């Protein structure tokens, strides 16, 4: 009996190779080729026929375009990340670590939508219907009318969508769904790509809002081919430590709203609850100011948030360490060089540790000024004044560059009771803000002089 021929498919791009290679010949990714069985060269029918749709040629200005109607989910933080709510015919992909709360949040959202009059369907491929019902009762969702289907075959799921015609459908998860048209196992590159394509096409054709739950790899990226993220309209990531009670949902891609928008949730016995004032999470509760601590205002999407930056400078050995949590390590090394060259503060023989409190990840350069002030405060052992905050980007020439939407940052800090601000000169407001003393600087040397005068 002849041995069945196999091919090797890349789990990142979906490219194929007749033999195993350490590096994918299509995308140059390492160790991503997985052995699988090739599809039949002569299929019985064209499985892509349902994806084809003829369209008339039209001029862009002649096309009638209206704003997408949105259906609120009943969870303000989730609506914020989605851009206002669920969009008819929209496809959302949500990923995160196991046990972080993806299924819990979606079940709560479906129950709220169902109680507001929406027809909701929850398709589970990882649990039985009884397990989903038990989890709903544990979350306090008694007498919920959300329809549940325990199924992993794509054709049956599509038939159920056509028959039940729900307004919102959740597929938990896309890696468990398989199509009879393919011989590969569920979760393979071909299965995930084709099942997602059919579900996306069904959503666009029928108007049902589809939410796909995706697994993540050990690196934290969504498992399966990268094309999966290009197919859908919105990509959400769950962030946060499973041992912490707080979770962040971040929008990485959103065709109907702002990207990098975040929603903050607290895990309770009754599920995930939205946090209306997330700044309280990211600020440590010090009775008195302590050395090495500086508050900054970061911008997550359209939301300004106050985050505490902590720094610890300690005597190091022959090879001093630079460690940062929640901030870019390479940028920390650059800032230390700027601090030495332009402000005369040397940390060459010191260990420097920097942390963003609360597990938040800050990617914008507006944190530069707060990081340098926290490092200087720890090095000298002198705390910054009470009610003090700072933000601004630091250039290699020592200049303090403005941060986007500085007025909103200043107003948010003033609203939370902060009274002293150190900001770039370009971000200084034309009109004074009540209760807020603003020091505007152009260079890092000026910033250090202002801080010395305050402490």
Secondary structure per residue as TSV (DSSP state, phi and psi in degrees):
chain	resnum	aa	ss	phi	psi
A	1	X	-	360.0	128.7
A	2	X	-	-69.1	141.9
A	3	X	-	-71.7	135.7
A	4	X	-	-67.9	131.1
A	5	X	-	-71.6	142.5
A	6	X	E	-125.1	156.1
A	7	X	E	-127.3	166.5
A	8	X	E	-117.1	122.1
A	9	X	E	-107.2	142.1
A	10	X	E	-80.9	129.3
A	11	X	T	-75.5	-11.9
A	12	X	T	-92.7	-51.6
A	13	X	T	-110.4	-13.2
A	14	X	-	85.4	3.5
A	15	X	-	-66.8	156.5
A	16	X	E	-118.7	156.1
A	17	X	E	-145.6	140.4
A	18	X	S	-70.5	-17.0
A	19	X	S	-140.3	162.6
A	20	X	-	-73.4	137.1
A	21	X	-	-132.3	151.0
A	22	X	S	-68.6	-32.3
A	23	X	B	-121.0	133.3
A	24	X	-	-64.9	128.3
A	25	X	T	-69.9	-16.3
A	26	X	T	-89.0	-47.8
A	27	X	T	-116.9	-0.5
A	28	X	-	65.1	21.4
A	29	X	-	-82.0	145.7
A	30	X	B	-93.1	141.2
A	31	X	S	55.9	42.6
A	32	X	-	-115.3	-2.5
A	33	X	E	-81.8	126.5
A	34	X	E	-122.1	134.1
A	35	X	E	-69.0	136.1
A	36	X	E	-152.7	168.9
A	37	X	E	-91.9	130.2
A	38	X	-	-69.8	154.0
A	39	X	-	-76.5	159.2
A	40	X	-	-62.1	137.9
A	41	X	S	-70.3	-24.9
A	42	X	S	-124.2	84.4
A	43	X	-	-65.5	152.2
A	44	X	S	-67.5	-30.2
A	45	X	S	-151.9	163.3
A	46	X	-	-77.3	107.8
A	47	X	T	-76.3	-8.0
A	48	X	T	-96.4	4.1
A	49	X	G	-60.6	-36.3
A	50	X	G	-71.1	-17.5
A	51	X	G	-85.2	-17.4
A	52	X	-	-80.5	137.5
A	53	X	-	-148.1	126.6
A	54	X	-	-79.6	146.5
A	55	X	-	-139.6	147.5
A	56	X	-	-85.2	147.4
A	57	X	-	-73.6	130.4
A	58	X	-	-140.5	154.3
A	59	X	-	-82.9	142.5
A	60	X	G	-58.6	-39.7
A	61	X	G	-71.6	-18.6
A	62	X	G	-90.2	-9.0
A	63	X	S	-79.8	127.9
A	64	X	-	-72.8	121.7
A	65	X	-	-126.2	128.1
A	66	X	-	-125.7	155.4
A	67	X	-	-64.0	142.8
A	68	X	-	-68.6	129.4
A	69	X	-	-72.9	139.2
A	70	X	E	-119.0	144.4
A	71	X	E	-111.2	111.2
A	72	X	-	-61.3	141.7
A	73	X	-	-86.1	-8.3
A	74	X	S	88.7	-2.4
A	75	X	-	-121.8	109.2
A	76	X	H	-60.0	-39.5
A	77	X	H	-68.1	-38.7
A	78	X	H	-67.3	-39.7
A	79	X	H	-62.6	-36.5
A	80	X	H	-61.2	-43.8
A	81	X	H	-69.6	-37.3
A	82	X	H	-74.9	-13.4
A	83	X	T	95.0	17.0
A	84	X	S	128.1	-14.3
A	85	X	S	143.9	-171.8
A	86	X	E	-76.9	139.5
A	87	X	E	-105.4	137.4
A	88	X	T	-61.4	124.5
A	89	X	T	79.9	3.9
A	90	X	-	-81.7	148.9
A	91	X	E	-119.1	122.8
A	92	X	E	-114.6	132.9
A	93	X	E	-112.4	122.6
A	94	X	E	-122.5	128.3
A	95	X	E	-129.7	161.4
A	96	X	-	174.0	169.9
A	97	X	-	-64.8	156.6
A	98	X	T	-61.7	136.2
A	99	X	T	78.9	9.2
A	100	X	S	-84.4	-17.6
A	101	X	S	122.7	17.3
A	102	X	H	-62.8	-53.9
A	103	X	H	-65.5	-36.1
A	104	X	H	-62.8	-48.4
A	105	X	H	-63.7	-42.3
A	106	X	H	-68.4	-36.3
A	107	X	H	-66.5	-40.3
A	108	X	H	-64.0	-41.9
A	109	X	H	-65.1	-42.3
A	110	X	H	-62.4	-39.5
A	111	X	H	-64.8	-41.3
A	112	X	H	-65.0	-41.4
A	113	X	H	-65.2	-39.3
A	114	X	H	-65.3	-38.6
A	115	X	H	-71.3	-18.8
A	116	X	T	-90.4	3.5
A	117	X	T	106.4	4.1
A	118	X	-	-85.9	147.1
A	119	X	-	-89.3	113.3
A	120	X	E	-117.7	143.7
A	121	X	E	-130.4	132.2
A	122	X	E	-117.3	111.0
A	123	X	E	-98.9	117.6
A	124	X	E	-113.1	129.0
A	125	X	S	-110.8	-4.5
A	126	X	S	-111.7	-15.4
A	127	X	S	-131.4	163.0
A	128	X	-	-86.9	167.4
A	129	X	H	-61.1	-35.8
A	130	X	H	-65.5	-38.2
A	131	X	H	-66.1	-39.6
A	132	X	H	-65.0	-42.3
A	133	X	H	-63.9	-38.8
A	134	X	H	-64.2	-40.9
A	135	X	H	-66.3	-37.9
A	136	X	H	-62.9	-40.4
A	137	X	H	-69.0	-35.2
A	138	X	H	-65.6	-29.8
A	139	X	T	-85.7	0.1
A	140	X	T	82.3	16.3
A	141	X	-	-91.4	71.5
A	142	X	T	-79.7	145.0
A	143	X	T	56.3	36.2
A	144	X	-	-72.4	139.0
A	145	X	-	-101.8	19.2
A	146	X	-	-69.4	130.2
A	147	X	E	-77.9	138.5
A	148	X	E	-122.6	134.5
A	149	X	E	-130.9	119.1
A	150	X	E	-93.9	97.8
A	151	X	-	-155.6	145.6
A	152	X	-	-125.0	-4.1
A	153	X	B	-85.2	126.4
A	154	X	H	-60.5	-45.1
A	155	X	H	-61.7	-39.2
A	156	X	H	-69.7	-36.0
A	157	X	H	-65.0	-43.6
A	158	X	H	-64.6	-37.3
A	159	X	H	-65.3	-38.3
A	160	X	H	-67.3	-40.7
A	161	X	H	-61.2	-38.7
A	162	X	H	-70.8	-36.3
A	163	X	H	-80.4	-45.6
A	164	X	H	-79.7	-26.7
A	165	X	-	47.7	60.6
A	166	X	-	-74.6	161.6
A	167	X	S	-83.1	-37.5
A	168	X	E	-133.8	133.5
A	169	X	E	-130.3	136.0
A	170	X	E	-112.4	129.0
A	171	X	E	-108.7	111.0
A	172	X	E	-122.9	96.5
A	173	X	-	-126.0	169.5
A	174	X	G	-68.0	-25.4
A	175	X	G	-72.2	-16.7
A	176	X	G	-92.0	-11.8
A	177	X	-	-84.0	141.1
A	178	X	B	-137.6	156.6
A	179	X	-	-112.8	141.9
A	180	X	T	-67.7	-18.5
A	181	X	T	-73.0	-15.1
A	182	X	-	-116.5	146.4
A	183	X	-	-94.2	-11.7
A	184	X	S	-71.9	163.6
A	185	X	-	-77.2	155.8
A	186	X	T	-57.4	139.9
A	187	X	T	93.7	-11.4
A	188	X	S	-72.5	166.2
A	189	X	H	-58.7	-46.3
A	190	X	H	-65.0	-43.6
A	191	X	H	-64.5	-47.7
A	192	X	H	-62.1	-43.0
A	193	X	H	-66.1	-46.0
A	194	X	H	-71.9	-40.9
A	195	X	H	-64.2	-41.1
A	196	X	H	-64.5	-37.7
A	197	X	H	-64.7	-43.0
A	198	X	H	-67.6	-41.1
A	199	X	H	-67.2	-37.0
A	200	X	H	-65.6	-42.3
A	201	X	H	-64.3	-39.4
A	202	X	H	-64.1	-38.1
A	203	X	H	-64.8	-44.3
A	204	X	H	-68.1	-34.5
A	205	X	H	-76.7	-37.1
A	206	X	H	-100.0	-18.1
A	207	X	-	88.2	2.7
A	208	X	-	-75.9	138.7
A	209	X	E	-84.1	123.1
A	210	X	E	-112.4	133.4
A	211	X	E	-116.6	120.0
A	212	X	E	-102.5	127.5
A	213	X	E	-93.5	129.0
A	214	X	E	-119.1	144.2
A	215	X	-	-76.4	161.0
A	216	X	B	-120.2	154.9
A	217	X	-	-82.0	176.3
A	218	X	T	-66.9	-18.8
A	219	X	T	-82.2	-7.7
A	220	X	S	95.8	-0.5
A	221	X	S	-89.8	158.0
A	222	X	B	-64.5	131.8
A	223	X	S	-72.1	152.0
A	224	X	S	100.5	179.6
A	225	X	-	-67.2	148.4
A	226	X	T	-65.4	-20.9
A	227	X	H	-62.8	-19.9
A	228	X	H	-59.0	-39.2
A	229	X	H	-71.1	-27.0
A	230	X	H	-78.7	-24.5
A	231	X	H	-71.5	-37.9
A	232	X	S	-87.2	168.6
A	233	X	S	-87.9	-33.5
A	234	X	E	-136.7	136.6
A	235	X	E	-121.8	121.7
A	236	X	E	-116.7	142.7
A	237	X	E	-121.8	133.3
A	238	X	E	-84.4	130.5
A	239	X	E	-125.2	160.9
A	240	X	S	121.7	157.8
A	241	X	-	-80.7	133.5
A	242	X	T	-64.9	-19.6
A	243	X	T	-84.5	-10.6
A	244	X	S	-94.9	156.1
A	245	X	S	-86.0	-3.1
A	246	X	E	-110.3	142.9
A	247	X	E	-128.9	145.3
A	248	X	E	-116.8	134.1
A	249	X	E	-112.6	118.3
A	250	X	E	-115.2	135.2
A	251	X	E	-87.5	115.0
A	252	X	E	-88.6	-32.3
A	253	X	E	-144.3	137.6
A	254	X	E	-155.6	111.4
A	255	X	T	-76.5	-11.3
A	256	X	T	-118.0	10.8
A	257	X	S	-167.7	-169.7
A	258	X	-	-79.4	142.7
A	259	X	T	-87.3	161.3
A	260	X	T	63.0	16.4
A	261	X	-	-73.2	143.4
A	262	X	E	-126.8	150.0
A	263	X	E	-118.6	139.1
A	264	X	E	-111.8	128.9
A	265	X	E	-127.8	151.3
A	266	X	E	-114.0	130.0
A	267	X	E	-82.8	120.5
A	268	X	E	-122.2	179.9
A	269	X	T	-65.0	-25.0
A	270	X	T	-102.4	25.8
A	271	X	E	100.2	-160.4
A	272	X	E	-90.5	129.7
A	273	X	E	-117.7	137.1
A	274	X	E	-67.8	144.2
A	275	X	-	-104.7	114.4
A	276	X	S	-75.7	-28.4
A	277	X	-	-123.3	81.1
A	278	X	G	-67.4	-19.4
A	279	X	G	-60.6	-29.4
A	280	X	G	-65.4	-25.9
A	281	X	T	-73.3	-40.5
A	282	X	S	-91.9	7.3
A	283	X	S	-113.7	125.7
A	284	X	-	-73.4	146.9
A	285	X	-	-91.9	85.6
A	286	X	-	-95.2	132.0
A	287	X	S	-67.5	-39.1
A	288	X	S	-129.3	152.2
A	289	X	-	-58.9	143.7
A	290	X	-	-121.3	151.0
A	291	X	T	-64.3	147.1
A	292	X	T	83.8	16.0
A	293	X	E	-126.1	131.4
A	294	X	E	-144.3	132.1
A	295	X	E	-91.6	137.7
A	296	X	E	-127.8	163.0
A	297	X	E	-110.9	112.0
A	298	X	E	-101.1	160.6
A	299	X	E	-116.8	115.5
A	300	X	E	-109.6	100.1
A	301	X	T	68.1	-116.3
A	302	X	T	-103.2	4.3
A	303	X	E	-107.9	119.7
A	304	X	E	-80.2	134.8
A	305	X	E	-134.0	142.5
A	306	X	E	-91.2	129.1
A	307	X	E	-129.9	138.9
A	308	X	E	-91.4	127.4
A	309	X	E	-100.3	123.4
A	310	X	E	-111.4	140.6
A	311	X	E	-133.8	143.5
A	312	X	E	-130.8	119.1
A	313	X	E	-111.2	121.0
A	314	X	E	-134.1	155.2
A	315	X	E	-63.4	127.7
A	316	X	-	-105.3	177.2
A	317	X	-	-89.8	-152.7
A	318	X	S	-66.7	-23.4
A	319	X	S	-123.8	84.3
A	320	X	-	-63.1	146.4
A	321	X	-	-99.7	148.3
A	322	X	E	-124.5	113.4
A	323	X	E	-129.1	131.9
A	324	X	E	-133.1	140.4
A	325	X	E	-121.0	120.0
A	326	X	S	87.9	-3.6
A	327	X	S	-132.4	159.7
A	328	X	-	-72.0	125.7
A	329	X	H	-65.8	-40.9
A	330	X	H	-65.8	-36.3
A	331	X	H	-68.1	-33.5
A	332	X	H	-61.4	-43.9
A	333	X	H	-62.3	-38.6
A	334	X	H	-65.8	-42.2
A	335	X	H	-65.5	-36.2
A	336	X	H	-65.3	-36.3
A	337	X	H	-66.8	-40.9
A	338	X	H	-64.9	-40.6
A	339	X	H	-61.3	-39.4
A	340	X	H	-72.8	-45.0
A	341	X	H	-72.6	-41.9
A	342	X	H	-105.5	-18.7
A	343	X	H	-115.5	-5.6
A	344	X	-	71.4	20.7
A	345	X	-	-105.1	112.4
A	346	X	-	-100.4	132.5
A	347	X	-	-126.8	26.4
A	348	X	T	-64.1	-33.3
A	349	X	T	-105.3	20.9
A	350	X	E	-118.6	144.4
A	351	X	E	-76.9	133.5
A	352	X	E	-122.8	121.6
A	353	X	E	-120.4	129.9
A	354	X	E	-128.0	138.1
A	355	X	E	-141.0	137.5
A	356	X	E	-95.2	117.4
A	357	X	G	-65.8	141.7
A	358	X	G	92.4	2.4
A	359	X	G	81.1	8.3
A	360	X	-	-76.8	148.1
A	361	X	-	-107.6	123.0
A	362	X	-	-107.4	117.6
A	363	X	-	-106.9	-14.4
A	364	X	S	-83.6	148.4
A	365	X	G	-74.3	-4.1
A	366	X	G	-65.1	-10.5
A	367	X	G	-81.6	-7.1
A	368	X	H	-56.6	-49.1
A	369	X	H	-64.0	-41.8
A	370	X	H	-65.1	-36.3
A	371	X	H	-64.4	-45.2
A	372	X	H	-66.2	-38.2
A	373	X	H	-68.3	-37.4
A	374	X	H	-66.3	-40.6
A	375	X	H	-63.7	-45.3
A	376	X	H	-63.9	-40.3
A	377	X	H	-62.4	-41.4
A	378	X	H	-69.3	-39.5
A	379	X	H	-63.6	-39.3
A	380	X	H	-91.2	-11.1
A	381	X	T	72.0	22.6
A	382	X	-	-117.1	124.7
A	383	X	-	-74.6	152.7
A	384	X	-	-74.7	155.7
A	385	X	-	-62.5	157.1
A	386	X	T	-67.8	138.4
A	387	X	T	78.3	18.2
A	388	X	E	-96.1	142.2
A	389	X	E	-149.1	161.9
A	390	X	E	-151.2	154.2
A	391	X	E	-157.0	154.8
A	392	X	-	153.1	149.2
A	393	X	E	-90.7	141.2
A	394	X	E	-106.5	127.8
A	395	X	-	-91.4	164.9
A	396	X	T	-66.3	-21.8
A	397	X	T	-85.6	2.3
A	398	X	S	91.1	2.8
A	399	X	B	-79.8	152.5
A	400	X	E	-102.7	110.6
A	401	X	E	-90.5	152.8
A	402	X	-	-72.2	155.4
A	403	X	-	-103.6	147.3
A	404	X	T	-65.5	143.9
A	405	X	T	56.2	50.4
A	406	X	H	-65.0	-33.8
A	407	X	H	-62.2	-40.7
A	408	X	H	-66.0	-37.2
A	409	X	H	-63.2	-44.8
A	410	X	H	-64.4	-41.9
A	411	X	H	-66.1	-37.4
A	412	X	H	-64.7	-42.5
A	413	X	H	-66.4	-41.4
A	414	X	H	-63.4	-36.2
A	415	X	H	-64.5	-30.8
A	416	X	T	-92.1	9.3
A	417	X	T	95.5	8.5
A	418	X	-	-79.7	144.8
A	419	X	-	-121.5	-18.9
A	420	X	E	-126.3	128.7
A	421	X	E	-127.7	139.9
A	422	X	E	-118.7	111.8
A	423	X	E	-135.0	163.2
A	424	X	E	-62.2	150.0
A	425	X	G	-61.0	-34.0
A	426	X	G	-69.4	-18.4
A	427	X	G	-95.4	0.6
A	428	X	-	-67.4	130.0
A	429	X	-	-73.1	150.6
A	430	X	S	-72.4	-36.3
A	431	X	S	-106.4	139.6
A	432	X	-	-64.5	147.0
A	433	X	-	-99.8	127.3
A	434	X	T	-59.1	129.9
A	435	X	T	80.2	6.9
A	436	X	-	-125.9	122.2
A	437	X	E	-95.7	121.6
A	438	X	E	-112.4	126.9
A	439	X	E	-109.7	115.6
A	440	X	E	-101.8	131.4
A	441	X	E	-129.8	157.8
A	442	X	S	-111.5	-23.3
A	443	X	B	-135.0	161.0
A	444	X	H	-66.4	-31.6
A	445	X	H	-63.0	-40.8
A	446	X	H	-64.4	-38.9
A	447	X	H	-61.1	-42.9
A	448	X	H	-65.6	-38.0
A	449	X	H	-65.3	-40.8
A	450	X	H	-62.5	-43.6
A	451	X	H	-65.5	-40.0
A	452	X	H	-62.4	-35.5
A	453	X	H	-71.1	-27.9
A	454	X	H	-79.3	-33.9
A	455	X	-	-95.1	360.0
